[in-house]
Amino acid sequence: MPVEPANQSLAAAVAGLSAEVAELRGGRARRRLLDLATGVLVEQLRLSPTAAGDHLLELAVSTGLSAEDLAADVVNAAVGAVVAESPAEARQIRRRAAAVSVSDSAGEAAASLLEGGLRRLGVRALYLWRRTDTDCLELAGHAGATPQEATHWQWVPPDTPLHRVLWEGGSWWGVDDRLPGGGAGMQGRPLRAVMPLRRQGGVVGVALAVWPGGPAAEAVGASVRRTAELLCEPCGALLDAAGPRARPSEVDAALQELLHLLDQPAVLIGEDGGDPERIAYVNPQAGIVLGGGPDPVGRPAAAVLPYAWPALAAAADRVGAQFLGEVAGLEDVRVVPLGGGRAVVLWDTRPRDDAVLARVLGRLERVAPFREDLATGAVVWSDEAYVLFGMDRDRPPLPLARVGARLHAEDVPLLEELLASLVDRHRGGRVVVRVVRPDGGLRHVHVAAEPRMAGDVLTGIAGVYQDVSAQHRTALALSATADELSAAHTDALLRERLVRQLQEAISPSLGETYGLEVATRYRPAAEAYKVGGDWYDVMDLGGGRILLAVGDVAGHGVEAANSMVALRHALRGLALTGAAPGRVMSWLNTVTLASPDHPTATAVCAVYDRADHVLHLVSAGHLPPLLIHAGGARFLELPHNLLLGALPDAEYEEASIPLGPDDTLLLYTDGFVERRHVGLDESLEVLRRTAESLTSVDPEERAGALITAVTGDTEDDTSLVVVRLRDAESAGLTEHSEH
């Protein structure tokens, strides 16, 4: 249908704004390169910044180069030569590095860097991880990776060269199959380069470049390695601004993997559990069509597709797939609603007339006419039929009756039924069969044939072979996706029941133990998981010693719960040795590093000794316990130790705190206090003031009030343990301990 004038005007305005944005970004990159060159001249010639800028322009005029090209030459000469076949190519590489430094996101920088420089060096995939406050690595951007692989490597286990580079600060080059980048197109054992990304002298993240295995990897010399490191350097400045992106659910990850394989543009609209009108994913083809501006993922759909969004939004709310035909510049639009306002939008771009003709001819090339003369035995094939069957053109064509020798054995009866219809009943027909080519390839072929008659006598057969392999694969993929969605729903119900039973099994039965009154609260993570890696424990160690512990394994779901159970039981066994809490935590770190899933975790381990009424505590990267004494509340200052699973042979220092009657200790996990837009110090202060304001000393009442009044919003697990030392008579104390 024709585009209305109002939509034409809006489309022209959007196109103009997109061009303006691209021009502004190019101007920022140019200004960045000129500033770098000016800085080099300031350092080398001891000039003021203004004089250095004027000198750069004068040199450009005298050499006949543009100011941007001369600036690229100055910077390249200062930092070291890059691998290039010509000075022009070296300048292009330097300009690309400047463009990366002004990118709006780490994802945009990765795509720009791969296509603009690294791919010429042979790189097939690039990953950028940022360093978190707990020394974990979180994926901030990538290019050349499938959605499934990017989802899998959203977080990095601690025993890979990625963390080694993070801690040691030097690049690592080698072959290690534990690293990502072994997906499609990566033959043999890919070469991987892990490079530190710095900002203000510190390592803020790492970059991973992947070369395909074989001769391409072997040809990567020192100059290529140096160029790759130079190109990746500007990415460090972007990682602080590259906020974490929500990890897709298992269902969304499978859907994104399918959309990634399509050869037409596809967009997933609606965030899982978030804004239903924001872009959640664009496949590579849609990324090309929507390129030229900021990363569309996370932006409102109305801003990315302004002239088409009203019609698409209306279709997204209907039940069943909607074929809209043509919508304001998009051709052959199909909207597949997913419920809750979420939908997948697929379309073809509007091509020129010559492109339409080329596409029609391409489709006709997959149709191979044939005819047979039964009287003479002559068979005529088109050239396309030889391609379809994988036969040389100097071989005689096969009559339809002999094509069965080229088919999959299970499909021969289908062809025989078609022949019987033609020869015995003089009626045409059609079947879809599998052709097995001499090279081992398999083609799904639609055979349609009609009899050629002279009165009542069959004189020949005419028909076509049509390669429908692409349509067959698409149908299978869509069918498989529907099956996977149904299976995922069933699996989610089973996982929910399993993890609830698991949480009930691992939660200790608490109450009163040797003068300590204990109350606990647990709140699960996001709705999709129901359980995570939080645990708490209270255990009688004998000899008047009581173990108190709270921990948090990174991640959610059954995997995190399994790691949590393993660490909890390991802590119980190690504590029974009678060793001090610091030594127990060091052993637990060794157990964590040796675990098959390579988890990381934070924990607080405390042992209360009834003999001297002293609490011995050690923290592994965990939030500080809160002590309530005489109506006041304060956080205990414990030695700073590494989280579990970070480094081997780590030592853990402990502290000792005396306890008196009615003293109350709060142990908790980060999900209890952390909020997205509030600093941690402010969140902890809210907890301290709330705990201090409660008048009841009963642990159960205090735990219930705290879990209601103090609520984190990061969708993480929440565990809270409230421990109160009873009065002197029941606890066996003779005097009040001072703090």
C-alpha positions in Angstrom: 0.0 0.0 0.0 1.3 3.5 -0.7 3.0 5.6 2.0 0.8 8.5 3.1 2.3 12.0 2.8 2.4 12.5 6.5 4.4 9.3 6.9 6.7 10.4 4.0 7.4 13.7 5.8 8.1 11.9 9.1 10.3 9.3 7.4 12.3 12.1 5.7 12.7 13.9 9.1 13.9 10.7 10.7 16.4 10.1 7.9 17.7 13.6 8.2 18.1 13.3 12.0 19.9 10.0 11.6 22.3 11.6 9.1 22.8 14.5 11.5 23.6 12.0 14.4 26.1 10.2 12.2 27.7 13.5 11.2 28.0 14.6 14.8 29.6 11.3 15.8 32.0 11.6 13.0 32.8 15.1 14.1 33.4 13.8 17.7 35.9 11.2 16.3 37.7 13.8 14.2 38.0 16.2 17.2 39.3 13.3 19.3 42.0 12.5 16.8 43.1 16.1 16.5 43.2 16.5 20.3 45.5 13.4 20.5 47.8 14.7 17.8 47.9 18.1 19.5 48.8 16.5 22.8 51.7 14.7 21.1 53.0 17.9 19.7 52.7 19.6 23.1 54.8 16.9 24.6 57.4 16.6 21.8 57.8 20.3 20.9 57.1 21.8 24.3 54.4 24.1 22.9 51.2 25.4 24.4 48.0 23.6 23.3 47.0 26.5 21.2 50.4 26.8 19.5 50.5 23.0 19.0 47.0 23.1 17.3 48.1 25.9 15.0 51.3 24.1 14.2 49.4 21.0 13.2 47.2 22.9 10.8 50.2 24.6 9.3 51.9 21.2 8.8 48.8 19.9 7.1 48.7 22.8 4.6 52.4 22.4 3.8 52.2 18.7 3.3 49.0 18.7 1.3 47.3 16.4 3.7 44.0 16.9 5.5 44.3 17.8 9.2 42.8 14.4 10.1 45.3 12.4 8.0 48.2 14.3 9.4 46.9 13.9 13.0 46.7 10.1 12.3 50.3 10.1 11.1 51.5 12.0 14.2 49.7 9.7 16.6 50.9 6.5 14.8 54.5 7.8 14.9 54.2 8.5 18.6 52.7 5.2 19.8 54.3 2.8 17.3 53.5 1.7 13.7 50.4 -0.3 13.0 50.2 -3.1 10.5 49.1 -1.5 7.1 49.8 -2.0 3.5 50.0 1.8 2.9 50.1 5.1 4.9 46.4 5.6 3.9 45.5 2.3 5.5 47.5 3.2 8.7 45.6 6.5 8.9 42.3 4.6 8.5 43.2 2.3 11.4 44.0 5.3 13.7 40.8 7.1 12.7 38.9 3.9 13.7 40.5 3.9 17.1 39.4 7.5 17.6 35.9 6.6 16.5 35.9 3.7 19.1 36.8 6.1 21.9 33.7 8.3 21.3 31.3 5.4 20.9 28.1 5.6 23.0 28.3 2.0 24.4 30.7 -0.9 24.7 28.6 -2.9 22.3 28.7 -0.2 19.6 32.5 0.1 20.2 33.0 -3.7 19.7 31.1 -3.7 16.4 32.9 -0.6 15.2 36.2 -2.0 16.2 35.7 -5.4 14.6 34.4 -4.1 11.3 36.6 -1.0 11.1 40.0 -2.5 12.0 40.3 -5.9 13.6 38.6 -7.9 10.9 41.3 -6.8 8.5 43.8 -8.4 10.8 41.9 -11.7 10.6 39.8 -11.4 13.8 36.4 -13.1 13.6 34.9 -12.2 17.1 35.5 -9.6 19.8 34.3 -9.6 23.4 34.6 -6.8 26.0 34.2 -7.5 29.7 34.2 -4.8 32.5 35.6 -5.4 36.0 33.0 -5.2 38.8 33.6 -4.0 42.3 34.0 -7.6 43.4 36.7 -8.3 40.7 34.2 -10.3 38.6 34.1 -9.9 34.8 30.7 -9.0 33.3 30.2 -8.9 29.5 29.7 -5.3 28.4 29.8 -5.6 24.6 30.6 -8.1 21.8 30.7 -8.4 18.0 30.8 -11.6 15.9 29.4 -13.8 18.7 26.0 -15.6 18.6 23.4 -14.6 21.2 23.7 -18.0 22.8 27.4 -17.7 23.3 27.1 -14.1 24.6 24.5 -15.2 27.1 26.7 -18.1 28.3 29.7 -15.8 28.8 27.8 -13.0 30.5 29.8 -13.8 33.6 33.3 -15.4 33.6 34.6 -18.2 35.9 37.8 -17.3 37.7 40.2 -19.9 36.4 40.7 -18.6 32.8 43.4 -16.4 31.2 40.8 -13.6 31.4 41.2 -13.2 35.1 44.9 -13.7 34.8 45.2 -10.7 32.5 42.8 -8.8 34.8 45.1 -9.3 37.8 48.6 -9.3 36.2 47.9 -6.5 33.6 49.8 -8.1 30.7 48.3 -9.5 27.4 47.9 -13.2 26.9 48.1 -15.0 23.5 47.4 -18.7 23.0 45.0 -21.5 22.5 42.6 -22.3 25.3 39.3 -24.1 24.6 37.8 -22.9 27.9 37.5 -19.4 26.4 34.6 -18.3 24.1 34.9 -17.9 20.4 34.7 -21.6 19.2 31.4 -21.2 17.5 30.3 -21.2 13.8 33.1 -20.5 11.3 35.9 -21.2 13.8 37.7 -24.2 12.3 40.4 -26.1 14.2 41.6 -24.6 17.4 41.1 -20.8 17.3 43.9 -18.4 18.5 42.7 -16.1 21.2 44.2 -12.9 22.5 43.3 -11.5 25.9 44.3 -7.8 26.4 43.9 -5.6 29.5 41.8 -2.5 29.1 43.0 0.4 31.3 41.7 3.7 32.5 43.7 6.1 34.7 46.4 3.6 35.2 44.2 0.8 36.4 42.8 -2.3 34.6 39.0 -1.8 34.3 38.3 -4.8 32.0 39.6 -7.1 29.4 39.2 -7.6 25.6 39.2 -11.0 23.9 39.9 -11.2 20.1 39.5 -14.5 18.4 41.2 -15.7 15.2 40.0 -18.8 13.3 42.3 -21.9 13.7 44.7 -23.0 11.0 47.1 -20.9 8.8 45.3 -17.7 9.6 46.2 -18.0 13.3 49.7 -19.1 12.6 50.3 -16.0 10.5 49.6 -13.6 13.4 52.9 -12.0 14.0 54.3 -9.5 16.5 53.2 -6.4 14.4 49.7 -7.7 14.0 49.5 -8.3 17.8 50.8 -4.8 18.5 48.1 -3.3 16.2 45.3 -5.3 17.8 46.4 -4.1 21.3 46.6 -0.5 20.1 43.1 -0.7 18.5 41.6 -2.1 21.7 43.2 0.4 24.1 40.4 3.1 23.8 37.7 0.6 24.9 38.9 1.0 28.5 37.4 4.5 28.8 33.9 3.1 27.8 33.6 0.4 30.4 32.6 2.5 33.3 29.6 3.8 31.3 28.7 0.4 30.0 26.1 -0.5 32.6 25.1 -4.1 32.9 22.5 -5.4 30.5 19.8 -7.7 31.7 20.5 -11.3 30.9 17.8 -12.9 28.8 15.8 -15.8 30.1 16.3 -19.3 28.8 13.3 -19.0 26.5 14.4 -15.6 25.2 18.0 -16.9 24.7 16.7 -19.7 22.5 14.4 -17.3 20.6 17.3 -14.9 20.0 19.5 -17.7 18.7 16.7 -18.6 16.1 16.3 -14.9 15.0 20.1 -14.7 14.6 20.0 -17.4 11.9 17.3 -15.7 9.8 18.3 -14.0 6.6 15.7 -11.3 7.0 15.5 -8.4 9.5 14.0 -9.4 12.8 13.4 -7.5 16.0 12.2 -8.7 19.4 10.1 -6.0 21.1 9.4 -6.1 24.8 11.8 -6.8 27.7 11.2 -9.9 29.7 9.7 -8.7 32.9 10.3 -5.1 31.8 9.1 -2.4 29.5 6.9 -4.1 26.7 7.6 -1.3 24.3 11.4 -1.4 24.3 13.7 -3.2 21.8 15.0 -6.4 23.5 17.0 -7.8 20.6 17.8 -7.1 16.9 19.4 -9.8 14.6 22.4 -8.9 12.4 20.2 -8.2 9.4 18.0 -5.7 11.3 21.2 -4.2 12.8 22.3 -3.3 9.3 19.0 -1.8 8.4 18.7 0.2 11.6 22.4 1.2 11.7 23.8 4.7 11.7 22.5 5.6 15.2 22.8 4.4 18.8 22.4 0.8 19.7 18.7 0.0 19.3 18.6 -2.5 22.1 17.1 -1.0 25.2 15.7 2.0 23.3 11.9 2.6 22.9 10.5 0.9 19.8 8.7 4.1 18.9 12.1 5.9 18.6 13.7 3.1 16.6 10.7 2.6 14.2 8.8 5.9 14.6 6.8 5.8 11.3 5.9 2.1 11.6 5.3 1.7 15.4 1.6 2.7 15.6 0.6 -0.1 13.3 3.1 -2.6 14.8 1.9 -1.8 18.4 -1.7 -2.5 17.4 -0.8 -5.9 15.9 1.4 -6.9 18.9 -1.7 -6.9 21.1 -3.7 -9.3 18.9 -3.8 -13.1 19.2 -2.1 -15.1 16.4 0.5 -14.1 13.8 -0.5 -11.0 11.9 0.6 -10.4 8.3 0.4 -6.6 7.7 1.8 -6.6 4.2 3.5 -3.2 3.9 3.9 -0.7 6.8 5.4 2.7 6.2 8.6 1.7 4.4 8.7 -1.9 5.6 7.7 -4.6 3.2 6.2 -8.1 3.9 5.8 -7.3 7.6 4.9 -10.1 9.9 4.2 -9.6 13.6 4.3 -12.7 15.9 2.7 -11.7 19.3 4.3 -13.4 22.4 1.8 -12.2 24.9 2.0 -9.3 27.4 2.5 -6.8 24.6 5.8 -8.5 23.5 6.2 -9.5 19.9 8.7 -10.5 17.1 8.6 -8.3 14.0 10.0 -9.6 10.7 10.1 -7.7 7.4 11.9 -7.2 4.1 13.4 -3.9 3.3 12.0 -2.0 0.3 14.5 -2.7 -2.6 15.0 -0.9 -5.9 13.4 -2.3 -9.0 16.6 -3.9 -10.2 17.0 -5.6 -6.8 13.4 -6.9 -7.0 14.2 -8.4 -10.5 17.4 -10.0 -9.1 15.5 -11.6 -6.3 12.8 -12.9 -8.7 15.5 -14.4 -10.9 17.2 -16.0 -7.9 13.9 -17.7 -7.0 13.4 -18.9 -10.5 16.9 -20.4 -10.5 15.7 -22.8 -7.9 13.0 -24.1 -10.2 14.3 -26.7 -12.7 11.9 -27.7 -15.6 12.1 -31.1 -17.2 10.3 -33.1 -19.9 10.3 -36.7 -21.2 9.2 -38.2 -24.5 8.2 -41.8 -23.8 8.2 -42.8 -27.5 11.8 -41.8 -28.1 13.1 -42.0 -24.5 14.5 -38.5 -24.8 14.8 -36.6 -21.5 15.5 -32.8 -21.3 16.7 -31.1 -18.1 17.3 -27.4 -17.5 20.8 -26.4 -16.2 19.3 -25.8 -12.8 18.3 -29.5 -12.5 22.0 -30.6 -12.9 22.9 -28.2 -10.0 20.1 -29.5 -7.8 21.1 -33.2 -8.3 24.8 -32.4 -8.1 25.5 -33.9 -11.5 27.9 -32.8 -14.3 26.3 -31.4 -17.4 28.0 -33.9 -19.6 26.1 -36.7 -18.0 22.7 -37.8 -19.5 19.7 -36.6 -17.6 17.7 -39.1 -15.6 14.1 -40.0 -16.5 11.6 -39.6 -13.6 11.4 -43.4 -13.2 15.1 -43.6 -12.4 15.3 -40.6 -10.1 14.5 -42.9 -7.2 18.1 -44.1 -7.2 19.1 -40.5 -6.1 16.6 -40.3 -3.3 16.6 -41.1 0.4 15.4 -44.7 0.7 12.4 -43.6 2.8 11.1 -41.3 0.0 11.2 -43.8 -2.9 7.6 -44.9 -2.2 6.4 -41.3 -2.6 8.0 -41.1 -6.0 6.5 -44.5 -7.0 3.1 -43.2 -6.0 3.6 -40.1 -8.2 4.6 -42.3 -11.2 1.6 -44.6 -10.7 -0.7 -41.5 -10.8 1.0 -40.3 -14.0 1.2 -43.7 -15.9 -1.8 -45.6 -14.6 -4.3 -42.9 -13.9 -3.0 -40.2 -16.2 -3.3 -37.7 -13.5 -0.7 -35.2 -12.3 0.6 -34.8 -8.8 3.3 -33.5 -6.6 5.5 -34.8 -3.8 8.4 -33.5 -1.6 11.4 -35.9 -1.5 15.0 -35.8 -0.2 17.7 -35.9 -2.9 21.0 -37.3 -1.8 23.8 -35.6 -3.8 27.1 -37.4 -4.7 28.9 -35.0 -2.4 26.8 -36.1 0.6 24.6 -33.1 0.6 20.9 -33.4 1.1 18.2 -31.3 -0.7 14.5 -31.2 -0.1 12.9 -31.1 -3.6 9.4 -30.4 -4.6 8.5 -32.5 -7.6 5.4 -31.5 -9.6 4.6 -33.4 -12.9 1.7 -33.6 -15.4 1.1 -36.3 -18.1 1.4 -35.4 -21.8 -1.5 -37.0 -23.7 -2.4 -37.7 -27.3 -6.0 -38.6 -26.9 -6.0 -41.5 -24.4 -2.4 -42.4 -25.0 0.4 -41.2 -22.6 3.2 -39.7 -24.7 5.3 -38.0 -22.2 5.8 -36.3 -18.8 6.4 -32.6 -18.1 7.2 -31.0 -14.8 9.5 -29.1 -12.5 11.9 -29.8 -9.7 12.0 -27.0 -7.1 14.6 -26.8 -4.3 12.6 -26.1 -1.1 15.4 -26.8 1.3 15.4 -23.3 2.8 11.7 -23.3 3.3 11.9 -26.8 4.9 14.7 -25.7 7.3 12.6 -22.6 8.3 9.5 -24.7 8.9 11.6 -27.1 11.0 13.1 -24.3 13.0 9.8 -22.7 13.7 8.3 -26.0 14.7 11.3 -26.7 16.9 11.0 -23.3 18.5 7.3 -23.9 19.3 8.3 -27.3 20.8 11.1 -25.6 22.8 8.8 -22.9 24.1 6.3 -25.6 25.2 9.0 -27.7 26.7 10.6 -24.6 28.4 7.2 -23.8 30.0 6.9 -27.4 31.3 10.6 -27.3 32.4 10.0 -24.0 34.3 7.2 -25.6 36.3 9.3 -28.6 37.1 12.3 -26.4 38.0 10.1 -24.3 40.3 8.9 -27.3 42.2 12.4 -28.7 42.4 14.0 -25.6 43.7 11.3 -25.0 46.3 11.9 -28.6 47.6 15.6 -28.0 47.4 15.4 -24.7 49.4 13.2 -26.4 52.0 15.7 -29.2 52.3 18.8 -26.9 52.7 17.2 -24.5 55.1 18.2 -25.5 58.7 15.6 -25.9 61.4 16.5 -23.1 63.9 15.2 -21.9 67.2 17.1 -21.8 70.5 20.7 -23.2 70.7 22.8 -23.0 73.9 21.5 -19.6 75.0 21.2 -18.2 71.4 17.8 -17.3 70.0 17.8 -17.5 66.2 15.3 -16.3 63.6 15.7 -16.4 59.8 14.0 -15.1 56.7 14.6 -16.1 53.1 13.2 -14.3 50.0 13.9 -15.9 46.6 15.3 -14.1 43.6 13.4 -13.2 40.3 10.2 -15.1 39.5 11.9 -17.1 36.8 14.3 -18.8 39.3 12.5 -19.0 42.7 15.8 -19.8 44.4 19.4 -18.7 44.2 22.8 -19.1 45.9 22.0 -17.7 49.3 22.5 -19.9 52.4 22.6 -19.6 56.2 23.5 -22.1 58.9 23.6 -22.5 62.7 25.3 -25.6 64.0 26.5 -27.0 67.4 30.2 -27.7 67.1 30.5 -29.3 70.5 32.4 -28.0 73.5 30.1 -25.0 73.9 31.0 -23.6 70.4 28.2 -22.6 67.9 28.7 -22.0 64.2 26.9 -19.1 62.6 27.2 -18.5 58.8 25.7 -16.7 55.9 26.8 -16.9 52.3 25.9 -16.0 48.7 27.0 -17.9 45.6 27.0 -15.8 42.4 24.1 -16.6 40.1 20.5 -18.0 40.4 18.6 -21.2 39.7 19.4 -24.8 40.2 23.1 -24.4 39.2 23.7 -21.8 41.9 21.7 -23.8 44.4 23.8 -26.9 43.7 27.0 -24.9 44.3 25.5 -23.4 47.5 24.7 -26.8 48.9 28.2 -28.1 48.2 29.8 -25.1 50.0 27.4 -25.2 52.9 28.1 -28.9 53.6 31.9 -28.3 53.1 31.8 -25.5 55.6 30.0 -27.7 58.1 32.6 -30.5 57.8 35.6 -28.1 58.0 34.1 -26.3 61.1 33.9 -29.6 62.9 37.7 -29.8 62.8 37.8 -27.2 65.6 40.0 -24.9 63.5 39.7 -21.1 63.9 37.2 -19.4 61.5 40.0 -17.8 59.4 41.6 -21.2 58.8 38.2 -22.7 58.0 37.5 -20.0 55.4 40.9 -20.5 53.8 40.1 -24.3 53.4 36.6 -23.4 52.0 38.3 -21.1 49.4 40.3 -24.1 48.2 37.2 -26.2 48.0 35.5 -23.5 45.9 38.4 -23.3 43.5 38.3 -27.1 43.0 34.5 -27.2 42.4 33.5 -28.4 38.9 31.2 -25.3 38.3 33.9 -22.9 39.4 31.6 -20.7 41.5 32.4 -17.6 43.3 30.8 -16.6 46.6 30.9 -14.2 49.6 30.4 -15.4 53.1 30.6 -14.6 56.8 31.6 -17.4 59.2 31.4 -16.8 62.9 32.0 -19.1 65.9 30.5 -18.2 69.3 32.4 -19.6 72.3 30.2 -20.0 75.5 33.3 -20.3 77.6 34.4 -16.7 77.2 31.3 -15.3 75.5 33.3 -14.1 72.5 32.3 -14.2 68.9 35.1 -15.0 66.4 34.3 -13.7 62.9 35.8 -13.8 59.4 34.4 -12.3 56.2 35.1 -13.3 52.6 34.1 -10.2 50.6 30.7 -10.1 52.4 28.7 -7.1 53.8 29.5 -6.3 57.4 27.4 -7.8 60.2 25.3 -5.4 62.3 25.5 -5.6 66.1 22.6 -4.2 68.2 23.8 -3.4 71.8 22.0 -1.3 74.5 19.6 0.2 72.0 22.3 1.3 69.6 23.4 -0.4 66.3 26.8 -0.4 64.6 28.4 -2.4 61.8 31.3 -4.5 62.8 34.6 -3.6 61.2 36.1 -6.8 60.0 39.4 -7.4 58.1 38.9 -7.1 54.3 39.4 -10.5 52.6 38.9 -11.8 49.1 35.7 -13.5 48.1 35.7 -17.3 47.8 36.9 -18.7 44.5 38.9 -15.7 43.5 42.5 -16.7 44.1 44.3 -19.8 45.4 46.2 -19.8 48.7 44.3 -16.8 49.9 44.7 -16.0 53.7 41.7 -14.9 55.7 42.0 -12.7 58.8 39.4 -12.8 61.6 38.2 -10.6 64.4 36.9 -11.3 67.9 33.9 -9.5 69.4 32.7 -10.0 73.1 28.9 -10.4 73.5 26.7 -9.5 76.4 23.1 -10.4 77.4 20.4 -9.2 74.9 23.0 -8.4 72.3 21.6 -9.1 68.8 23.6 -9.9 65.7 22.3 -9.4 62.1 23.8 -11.5 59.3 22.4 -10.9 55.8 23.1 -11.1 52.1 23.4 -8.2 49.6 19.9 -8.7 48.2 18.5 -7.5 51.5 19.8 -4.0 51.2 21.0 -3.2 47.7 19.0 -0.8 45.6 19.5 0.1 41.9 19.7 3.9 42.2 21.0 4.2 45.8 24.6 3.9 47.0 25.5 1.0 49.2 26.5 3.2 52.1 23.1 4.9 52.1 21.3 1.5 51.9 23.4 0.2 54.9 22.5 3.3 56.9 18.8 2.7 56.3 19.3 -0.8 57.7 21.2 0.5 60.8 18.5 3.2 61.6 15.6 0.7 61.1 17.2 -1.9 63.3 18.0 0.7 65.9 14.4 2.0 65.9 12.8 -1.4 66.7 11.8 -1.8 70.3 11.1 -5.5 70.4 14.0 -7.8 71.3 12.3 -11.0 70.2 14.3 -12.3 67.2 11.2 -13.5 65.3 9.5 -10.2 65.6 12.6 -8.3 64.8 13.3 -10.4 61.7 9.7 -10.0 60.4 9.8 -6.2 60.9 13.2 -5.9 59.2 12.3 -8.0 56.1 9.2 -5.8 55.6 10.8 -2.4 56.2 14.2 -3.0 54.5 13.7 -4.1 50.9 16.3 -4.3 48.1 15.1 -4.0 44.5 17.8 -5.8 42.6 15.8 -9.0 42.2 18.5 -10.9 44.0 18.1 -13.5 46.7 17.6 -12.2 50.3 18.8 -14.1 53.4 18.5 -12.6 57.0 19.7 -14.3 60.2 18.9 -12.6 63.6 20.8 -14.0 66.6 20.2 -12.8 70.1 22.2 -13.7 73.2 19.7 -14.4 76.0 19.8 -13.0 79.5 22.7 -13.8 81.9 21.0 -16.5 83.9 19.7 -18.6 80.9 22.9 -18.0 78.9 25.2 -19.0 81.8 26.8 -15.5 82.0 28.0 -14.0 85.2 28.7 -10.4 84.1 27.9 -8.1 81.2 30.5 -7.9 78.5 31.6 -4.4 77.4 31.9 -3.4 73.8 
